[in-house]
Amino acid sequence: MKLCPHAHLNHGKAEGLPLLTTKVVVLRFFMVSMTLKDIPVPVHQALKLRAKEHGRSLNKEALACLESILLPRKVDTDQLLTEIRRHREGLPGKLSDQLLEEARTSGRP
């Protein structure tokens, strides 16, 4: 076991303590800036409203919208269907094709 060679820097307090080594990994993400021009007023208003609803700045909301379209997350359909079926089992009543057909053909009030 290595001992700390810099005990003299801590007024002898580190003397005899094991030397701890750490590995530092530096990840570098380069961010770029972009300016949007000629944004239609309805688009700007919708983005502004959406940002307010989500408690984000206009910039963060625009990024969230771009990421959701350009970098969609993959969905495990088997897992999703399992979760839906489990949820439906806990609901009261059961739907059948016959009940759905009756609801569709009977009209709505």
N, C-alpha and C positions, 0 to 999 in steps of 0.2 A: 504494500500500500504506500502510495506517495504521500508525503507530508507537505503542507503548504510552505513554499519557499519564501513567501512574503510576510512572515510573522512579524518582522521588524516594522512593517507599515502599520500594523494594528497594535503597536506597543506591546508585542509579545502575546496578545490574546489568542492569536491563531496558531501559536506554536503547538505542535503535536497533533493538530487536527488533520483529518484526512483531506486531501486535495480533491475537491469536487470539480469535475469537468462537465461542461455542457456543450451540446452541439447546437449551433444556431443556424437555422435555415432562413435565408432571406428570399422572399418571393417578391417579385417586382411586377406590378400591374401598371401598365401605362394607360392613363386616361387621356382621352382626346376631347376636345371641345367642338361643338357644332353650332352654327347659327341657322335658324329656320327663318325664311323670309316668305312674305306673301301668304301668311296663314289666314284662311278665310275666317271671318268673324264668328260664324256658328261653331266652327271647330275650336277656336280659342275659348269661346264661352263654355262649350261642353267640357273642355279640358280643365278649365278653371273651376267649374262646378264639381267635377269628379275629384279634383285635388282637394277641394274643401270637404267633400264627403269622406274622403280617406284620410284627412288630416295631414296632407303632404303639401309641399311647395309645388308650384307649377312645374318646375324643372324635374323634381322627383317623380311627379305623376306622369310626365311625358316619358321619362325613362322607364317607369313601370309598364306603361302601355307598349312601348317599343319592345321591351324584354318579353312581355307576354305573347306578342305576335312573332317576334323573330327567334326567340329562344324558348319555345314551349317545353314544359316538362313532360316527360313520358309518363303515361298512366299504365299501371299494371291492370289490365282489364279483368283478369281472373280474380285478383284481389278485390277490385272494386265491385264486381258482381257478387262475390261472397259477402262483402259488407252490406250490400243492398238487400240480399236475400235474408241475412241475419236480422236486419232492421225490419223488413216486412213481416217476418215471423212474429215479431213482438207487437205488431199493430192489431187492434181489434178488428174482427170481421175478415172475411176472405173474398177476394175478387175472383170471379171466374169469367170465362169468355162469354157465357150467357148473360151475366150481370152487365158486363161492359156493352154488349150488343143492345140490351134493353135500354141502358142509359143513353146510348147513341141514337136509337130510333125513337125514343119516347119524347124527345124534345126537352127544352129547358123552360122553366117558368120565367 
